[in-house]
Amino acid sequence: MYTGPVGTAALLQQTHDYNVHIDSNDVFWMVPLDHDAVKVDFDDGRARLRVSNLRVFDDHDLANSLTLGLGLPGDLGFPYPAIPPVAPVRATISFDVEWNGIVATAQINNSAQNFKGTFLSTGATIRWSAEQPGFQFESETPNPARNLISVLGREQNGVFFS
């Protein structure tokens, strides 16, 4: 979440960064979900991802998320602002994302990189909320007219490419 106008996000304007931290396998920003959290009807261009009360951390900003609360000193030889350290806070998030209505279809076959797939441009909406000690947020009512681009895809790559 940012304090500045939409489209002008900068590290110094960030006030919340919700994520699940890095797991024991060094994988970050990923978490297993129940099978019933995802429903897909690819042929009809419909899908839904619904998650309730997922336990996460609010690291305040991306810099503290990636450094586990150590911030950034601002003097590592490339231009970026110093980011003060902020300790993570336990939080829960919920979201409901719906893709619906095929707008366009694309077939991609890149045999040089062992990648192919069918991709559907669709409409989409999202409802999102967060809760933690001293702060609660709920997104506005989803409005399909505000969607810029949404894509559902089926792909094959790597050893599954044939």
trRosetta pair geometry for C-beta under 8 A, 3 or more apart (Angstrom, degrees):
i j d omega theta_ij theta_ji phi_ij phi_ji
1 14 7.1 116 77 -156 46 65
1 15 5.3 -50 94 63 97 91
1 16 4.1 28 31 45 108 104
1 17 8.0 -137 21 -61 65 45
1 137 6.9 -124 -83 -111 154 173
2 8 7.8 -174 140 82 147 66
2 9 4.6 -132 -64 -116 160 84
2 10 7.5 105 -142 35 129 51
2 13 4.6 42 -163 123 96 103
2 14 5.4 -45 -97 -95 76 53
2 15 6.8 145 -116 8 22 85
3 13 4.8 -132 46 -168 83 85
3 14 7.9 -144 1 -73 80 10
3 15 5.8 85 -44 -30 95 121
4 8 4.6 -97 134 90 131 107
4 9 6.6 177 58 -93 117 36
4 10 6.6 51 0 21 152 93
4 13 4.1 -21 -16 -157 107 158
5 8 5.0 50 66 20 83 123
8 13 7.4 40 112 34 86 168
9 13 6.4 -145 -147 76 47 120
9 14 7.0 52 -166 -72 94 90
10 13 4.8 78 58 12 81 106
10 14 7.5 -134 93 -25 41 84
11 14 5.7 -45 -154 8 36 117
11 61 5.7 79 -163 -178 77 132
11 62 6.3 -93 -113 44 93 103
11 63 6.0 56 -154 -23 130 114
11 80 7.3 46 20 -172 152 104
11 81 6.4 -172 78 52 121 109
11 83 6.0 -77 157 -85 128 124
12 81 5.6 3 -56 70 115 160
12 83 7.7 -141 -83 -100 66 84
14 17 6.3 29 166 -53 129 102
14 60 7.1 107 119 148 97 61
14 61 4.1 116 92 -116 127 91
14 62 6.6 101 21 -5 179 82
15 60 6.9 -62 -174 -158 31 68
15 61 7.7 20 -58 -69 11 85
16 58 5.3 -47 -150 -152 87 113
16 60 6.6 -54 -105 -125 32 31
16 130 6.9 138 164 103 152 166
16 135 7.6 -171 -85 139 133 153
16 137 7.7 -149 28 -5 168 150
17 58 6.6 121 59 -161 49 57
17 59 4.7 -48 78 63 108 88
17 60 6.0 -8 18 76 98 25
17 61 5.3 118 -21 -124 132 8
17 62 5.6 -179 -118 -62 151 47
17 64 7.0 150 48 65 136 94
17 65 4.8 -101 126 -48 137 127
18 56 4.8 61 -176 119 90 146
18 57 7.2 165 -144 81 52 40
18 58 5.6 -27 -88 -95 71 69
18 59 7.9 169 -86 13 21 77
18 91 6.1 -92 -118 82 105 137
18 93 5.3 94 165 -51 155 140
18 130 6.0 -138 -67 -113 149 133
19 28 7.3 26 164 176 132 94
19 29 5.5 -54 -149 -101 118 74
19 56 5.9 157 82 -165 12 115
19 57 6.4 -28 67 58 62 84
19 59 6.7 -21 34 1 103 119
19 65 5.6 74 27 -148 138 126
20 23 7.7 0 126 -54 107 92
20 28 7.6 173 75 -161 80 59
20 29 6.8 133 39 -118 91 25
20 30 7.3 -101 59 64 133 23
20 31 4.6 163 -77 -57 173 121
20 54 7.7 -64 -80 158 110 113
20 55 8.0 84 -118 97 87 64
20 56 5.4 -78 -77 -119 60 82
20 57 7.3 128 -117 13 19 85
21 28 6.8 -78 158 -131 27 93
21 57 5.8 50 -42 15 105 133
21 68 7.4 61 -137 -107 107 90
21 88 7.6 2 -73 -115 119 167
22 26 6.1 -7 -178 -139 115 40
22 27 7.0 153 -154 73 67 31
22 28 4.3 -40 -95 -82 74 101
22 68 7.9 -69 16 -71 112 109
23 26 7.4 -73 71 -1 64 13
23 27 5.2 -9 41 58 107 85
23 28 7.3 -176 4 -82 70 48
23 30 7.7 -70 -4 72 124 85
27 30 5.3 -49 150 48 113 120
31 54 7.0 126 90 -163 155 124
33 37 4.2 -74 156 44 124 154
33 38 6.9 100 95 -24 133 100
33 51 6.3 -84 -127 -98 128 110
34 37 4.9 116 65 -24 77 100
35 38 7.2 -77 -172 43 42 88
36 39 7.7 9 -164 -58 53 93
37 49 6.3 27 148 -157 87 64
37 50 5.8 -145 -155 67 64 61
37 51 5.6 34 -152 -80 127 74
38 47 7.3 -12 -168 -172 82 99
38 48 7.3 168 -149 86 40 56
38 49 5.5 -4 -102 -104 76 75
39 47 6.6 172 92 -153 57 53
39 48 4.8 6 53 50 98 96
40 46 7.5 160 -155 97 41 60
40 47 4.4 1 -110 -111 73 99
40 48 8.0 -158 -70 25 48 56
40 152 7.5 153 -144 -155 108 130
41 44 4.3 0 125 39 116 112
41 45 7.7 -22 98 38 82 26
41 46 4.6 12 56 61 103 99
41 47 7.1 -164 31 -72 56 58
42 45 7.4 33 -174 -75 35 33
42 47 7.6 28 -80 -62 58 107
42 120 7.4 165 -165 -2 74 139
42 152 6.4 -169 -126 142 77 130
42 154 6.0 45 -151 -46 156 118
44 102 8.0 -148 162 -27 33 108
45 99 7.1 -111 163 135 67 99
45 100 6.9 93 119 -159 88 29
45 101 6.0 -71 114 94 129 6
45 102 3.6 -145 -71 -54 159 87
45 120 5.0 -147 -117 163 95 150
45 122 5.1 168 177 -99 104 120
45 152 6.5 168 -145 37 59 139
46 98 7.8 -19 -160 -172 79 85
46 99 6.4 165 -148 92 32 75
46 100 5.3 26 -113 -108 82 69
46 101 8.0 59 -79 -24 78 42
46 122 8.0 162 -85 -148 36 151
47 98 7.4 171 87 -152 51 45
47 99 4.5 17 48 45 90 112
47 152 5.6 147 -5 -107 134 131
48 96 7.3 -11 -169 -170 98 78
48 97 6.9 163 -153 86 49 57
48 98 5.0 -6 -106 -105 86 74
48 99 7.5 -149 -68 25 46 68
49 95 7.4 7 110 107 95 99
49 96 7.5 174 89 -148 55 35
49 97 4.5 6 53 52 98 104
50 95 7.6 -152 -137 100 40 52
50 96 4.8 14 -114 -115 84 81
50 97 7.7 -156 -69 30 50 59
51 54 5.1 6 157 -40 120 122
51 93 7.5 29 107 105 114 84
51 94 6.3 -162 102 -142 67 52
51 95 5.6 17 52 49 95 77
51 96 7.9 -162 30 -71 54 51
52 94 4.7 17 -127 -124 50 112
53 92 4.7 -13 -150 -175 61 134
53 93 7.9 147 -124 65 17 28
53 94 5.9 6 -39 -71 44 103
54 92 6.3 144 65 -158 39 71
54 93 5.3 -30 59 62 98 78
54 94 7.0 152 8 -82 83 48
55 90 7.0 -23 -163 -163 93 96
55 91 7.8 145 -155 82 49 41
55 92 5.8 -36 -93 -98 48 79
56 90 8.0 141 84 -157 39 51
56 91 5.5 -32 75 74 84 88
56 92 6.9 128 22 -115 81 27
56 93 5.5 2 15 3 134 108
57 65 8.0 153 95 -118 110 82
57 88 4.0 -7 -175 -174 127 126
57 89 6.7 132 -163 63 70 38
57 90 6.4 -49 -106 -99 64 40
57 91 6.6 105 -145 23 16 91
58 88 6.7 148 69 -159 44 68
58 89 4.7 -21 57 62 100 96
58 90 7.9 0 13 84 83 7
58 91 4.5 66 -28 -17 102 140
58 130 7.4 97 -81 178 119 135
58 132 5.6 -74 -4 -41 137 165
58 135 7.9 41 -56 69 177 138
59 62 7.9 84 95 -98 121 15
59 64 4.4 -176 164 105 98 99
59 65 3.9 142 74 -77 155 70
59 68 8.0 -93 -125 -127 128 27
59 69 6.7 -125 -144 -73 93 69
59 86 6.8 120 175 90 55 105
59 88 5.0 -30 -93 -101 70 89
60 64 5.2 32 56 45 101 149
60 86 4.0 -1 13 99 153 157
61 64 5.3 87 58 17 76 100
61 65 6.9 -132 102 -9 38 93
61 83 6.2 -131 87 -159 143 133
61 86 7.1 95 18 31 91 138
62 65 5.3 -55 -145 34 34 117
62 66 6.2 23 162 -12 69 107
63 66 6.3 -62 -149 41 26 102
63 67 6.2 -5 162 8 64 116
63 71 5.8 37 127 -149 118 45
63 72 4.6 -87 -160 -15 132 111
63 83 3.9 91 78 73 160 164
64 67 6.0 -69 -131 55 30 93
64 68 7.7 -71 175 99 60 7
64 69 5.2 33 -166 -105 97 35
64 70 7.2 166 -127 42 63 40
64 71 5.7 -6 -83 -77 84 56
64 83 6.8 -134 -41 140 82 124
64 85 6.6 121 -111 -148 105 48
64 86 4.7 -39 -105 51 163 93
64 88 7.4 170 145 -68 111 74
65 68 8.0 18 -179 -71 22 34
67 70 3.9 -100 147 50 118 96
67 71 6.3 -93 74 24 146 17
67 72 6.8 175 -24 -63 151 70
67 85 7.9 -99 103 -114 125 86
68 88 7.4 -55 -162 -27 58 122
69 85 5.6 58 158 -170 67 93
69 86 6.1 -115 -141 82 75 44
69 87 5.0 36 -145 -111 139 40
69 88 5.6 -100 -66 -22 115 79
70 85 5.3 -43 -158 -108 23 112
71 82 7.5 36 156 173 117 71
71 83 4.5 -160 -160 103 86 79
71 84 5.1 -86 -114 143 156 16
71 85 3.8 -108 -9 -68 113 53
71 86 6.8 98 -68 -1 98 69
72 76 7.6 -72 -171 -12 100 123
72 80 6.7 -26 128 109 150 122
72 81 7.9 98 84 96 118 52
72 82 6.3 -157 97 -146 76 43
72 83 4.3 53 34 33 91 100
73 76 6.8 114 63 -43 99 87
73 82 5.9 -34 170 -125 28 96
74 80 6.4 -132 -124 94 65 69
74 81 5.6 -33 -112 168 118 30
74 82 2.9 -70 -20 -66 135 73
74 83 7.2 145 -55 -3 94 57
75 82 7.5 7 -23 -81 79 101
76 80 7.9 -6 40 42 103 108
89 132 5.4 83 128 179 117 142
89 133 6.9 -119 -174 41 122 96
90 132 6.6 163 97 -133 51 100
90 133 7.9 58 67 -5 83 100
91 130 5.8 7 168 -173 129 98
91 131 6.5 161 -163 82 81 40
91 132 3.6 -49 -103 -72 92 113
92 130 7.2 164 86 -152 46 53
92 131 5.3 -10 58 58 91 92
92 132 7.4 164 17 -70 59 67
93 128 7.2 -12 -173 -168 103 86
93 129 6.8 166 -154 88 58 50
93 130 4.8 -19 -101 -99 83 77
93 131 7.9 172 -83 19 40 64
94 128 7.3 166 89 -151 55 42
94 129 5.0 0 55 56 95 96
94 130 8.0 -171 22 -74 64 38
95 126 6.3 -10 -169 -169 106 99
95 127 6.6 165 -151 86 55 55
95 128 4.5 1 -107 -106 97 76
95 129 7.4 -178 -74 22 58 59
96 126 7.0 158 81 -152 51 51
96 127 4.6 3 51 51 100 101
96 128 8.0 -152 27 -66 59 49
97 124 6.6 1 -175 -173 88 110
97 125 7.4 179 -148 90 48 47
97 126 4.7 -9 -102 -103 78 89
98 124 6.4 171 90 -149 50 63
98 125 5.3 1 54 52 96 87
98 126 7.7 -177 21 -77 63 46
98 142 7.8 82 36 157 107 170
99 122 4.5 72 -178 96 97 145
99 123 7.2 148 -159 81 53 47
99 124 4.7 -22 -101 -95 65 97
99 150 5.5 -168 -119 148 99 131
99 152 5.4 141 132 -53 160 113
100 122 6.2 138 56 174 19 118
100 123 5.4 -36 72 71 72 98
100 124 7.2 140 19 -90 68 45
101 122 5.6 130 71 -157 57 82
101 123 4.6 20 56 16 117 109
102 105 6.5 6 -173 -57 122 92
102 120 5.1 -71 -121 -163 94 116
102 121 7.3 89 -162 70 58 57
102 122 6.0 -45 -96 -94 39 83
103 120 7.9 120 37 172 65 73
103 121 4.4 -67 66 106 104 99
103 122 6.1 171 1 -103 92 24
103 123 6.8 111 -43 -40 115 71
104 120 7.5 161 84 -157 45 49
104 121 4.2 18 50 37 88 123
105 118 6.8 -14 -168 -172 100 92
105 119 7.2 150 -158 82 52 50
105 120 5.6 -19 -103 -104 74 67
105 121 7.5 -132 -65 17 30 78
106 118 7.5 160 83 -157 49 47
106 119 4.7 -15 60 62 96 100
106 121 7.5 65 -9 -25 102 96
107 116 7.9 2 179 -171 76 91
107 117 7.7 -169 -149 97 47 40
107 118 5.7 -17 -103 -104 70 72
107 119 7.9 -177 -78 22 25 74
108 115 7.2 -21 123 125 110 94
108 116 6.2 -173 100 -144 65 51
108 117 5.5 3 56 54 98 76
108 118 8.0 -177 22 -80 71 27
108 119 6.8 24 -2 -2 111 115
109 115 7.9 170 -152 99 31 57
109 116 4.3 13 -113 -115 66 110
110 113 4.8 -4 129 44 117 98
110 114 7.7 -29 100 35 80 17
110 115 4.5 2 62 66 106 95
110 116 6.7 -177 27 -74 59 62
111 114 6.9 31 -158 -82 41 40
111 116 7.6 14 -68 -54 62 109
111 161 7.9 150 -126 166 59 130
113 157 7.9 -21 130 -142 84 103
114 157 5.8 100 120 -160 84 61
114 158 5.9 101 120 -74 130 19
114 161 3.9 179 -175 34 85 164
115 155 6.8 -12 -165 -172 82 115
115 156 7.5 166 -147 88 38 55
115 157 4.5 8 -105 -107 75 100
115 161 6.5 -67 -66 -97 26 132
116 155 6.8 167 91 -151 38 69
116 156 5.5 -4 60 55 85 94
116 157 7.7 171 23 -74 51 64
116 161 6.5 118 12 -136 93 93
117 153 5.3 33 161 -179 134 109
117 154 5.7 177 -154 91 88 50
117 155 3.3 -33 -86 -100 131 76
117 156 6.6 172 -74 16 75 60
118 153 6.7 169 87 -149 47 66
118 154 5.1 9 51 52 91 98
118 155 7.9 -161 28 -73 49 54
119 151 5.4 -5 -175 -170 107 115
119 152 7.2 162 -156 84 56 44
119 153 4.2 -15 -105 -100 79 101
119 154 8.0 -156 -72 29 48 55
119 155 8.0 20 -66 -64 90 97
120 151 6.7 148 75 -156 47 60
120 152 4.6 -9 57 59 104 93
120 153 7.1 -172 19 -76 67 51
121 149 6.7 -59 -142 -155 102 84
121 150 7.0 112 -162 73 57 56
121 151 5.8 -33 -98 -97 53 77
122 150 5.0 -64 72 97 78 106
122 151 7.0 143 18 -105 83 24
122 152 5.8 31 -5 -4 132 103
123 144 5.1 17 -180 -158 126 113
123 147 5.7 134 -155 52 66 162
123 150 6.5 46 166 43 12 132
124 144 7.5 149 67 -127 23 77
124 147 5.3 136 54 -125 72 137
124 150 3.5 134 -9 -88 129 165
125 142 3.4 76 -177 175 120 137
125 143 7.2 147 -121 41 108 19
125 144 5.5 -64 -64 -77 106 70
125 147 7.0 -87 -74 -63 54 117
126 139 7.1 10 113 83 83 170
126 142 6.2 155 53 -106 29 116
127 139 5.7 -168 -152 63 48 118
127 141 7.7 -16 -103 -139 104 36
127 142 5.4 -82 -60 -41 82 109
128 138 7.7 168 93 -152 49 45
128 139 4.4 67 50 -21 79 129
129 136 7.6 0 -176 -177 99 80
129 137 6.2 178 -150 95 58 61
129 138 4.3 -6 -106 -106 105 72
129 139 6.7 -117 -66 2 62 76
130 135 7.5 -7 112 121 103 100
130 136 7.1 -177 93 -149 60 42
130 137 4.8 16 48 49 92 102
131 135 7.5 176 -147 98 38 62
131 136 4.9 9 -112 -115 79 85
131 137 7.8 -157 -69 28 50 60
132 135 5.3 6 62 60 90 95
132 136 7.7 -177 31 -76 51 54
139 142 7.6 47 116 -68 122 68
140 143 7.4 -11 112 -14 112 107
143 146 4.6 67 88 -1 103 110
144 147 5.8 -28 -167 -6 51 119
147 150 5.9 -41 -171 -20 125 113
156 160 4.8 -130 -157 122 84 96
156 161 5.0 138 132 -97 96 52
156 162 7.0 -80 155 23 146 63
157 160 6.2 31 55 61 36 97
157 161 5.4 14 -138 -56 23 106
158 161 6.2 143 52 -9 24 101
